Amino acid sequence: MSLIQVVDLNQRHGSKTTLKWVSFSLEKGEVFGLIGPTGAGKTTLLRLLDQLENPTSGKIFFDGRVVTGSPRLQTQVRRKVSMVLQKPVVFNTSVIDNVAYPLKVRGHDRKTVAETVNEILKTVGLEEYAKRNARTLSGGETQKVALARALVTRPQVLLLDEPTANLDPLSLDMIEKLVVQFNREYGMAVVIATHEMAQGQRLADRIGVMMDGELVQTGKPSEIFSTPTDLRVARFVGVENILQGKVNSNRESLVHIDVQGRDVEAIANRFPGDEVHLCIRPEDITLSLRGASTSARNSFSGQVTGLALSGALARVQLDCGFTLVALITKQSAEELGLQIGKQAHVSFKATAVHVIGQ
């Protein structure tokens, strides 16, 4: 049985619809990433999971019980769930008092509070800041205070709303490591909302992509980034090569697609006449100076129209009758002598083409 199950959630704020028919489940000990652009509905969904709002319609189950609309059950769930906001609010008092607050309101005795708070401050590296006023700390330190305050009760579920959006790389890495540590050591389930795709890939067991209030795709990170089911998802996760075409033929799922007069082969369950979009990742494209013998079914001649170096990699843009971007090593680019205006051959396998219907 899932720890949390969300069924057909809809939410309206005045005349604005912020969530549309959202359904998903969260397993015990799972890290679930919510990715999507700003305004997609991620924060609204977290607030509903934290029982801070009631949905316009739909249900939320916690441990198999419907909690939606039941103040008593919602209060019980809130004691098992903690949330950290993008811009944490800390009290104008010491770090130790900030972190101790959730335990005090739950009625724990002084000894238990002191021991538990000291342990969590040590875990997050804030023991030396215990008596400092929380509002005098840096952004990264303040976020650690908020995280410690959320974790001090050992919640079953931790909700994170863009927790590292305004942090420097060192603080970001530190916060991510703490989240992973608590997830693994205590079996705490985590829902993290972020617009950073790489963060979702690093932390999440599964990812859900939100667009315009809808949860348009869920799956393992590799599935989301390699086989997006929606054109909006493909664009959001950074598929650079998205071509529009029309299926000419299908023979045992090997389809021929007309793309601006060029024939592209792909593996897909599409039929003649279908209007489709083709997604090809730059790293799946091979470049050569001549049409070398290859098992790749797609091979085109093109002219280099762009060349950008980034560390050990080179991003090469080519005009093949349609624009393609290839990602190769800097060494390969140098060995090929690539430069603007030079001709090169592009090849990629039919299995490297992911087809999305329009």
Disulfide bonds with the S-S distance in Angstrom:
none
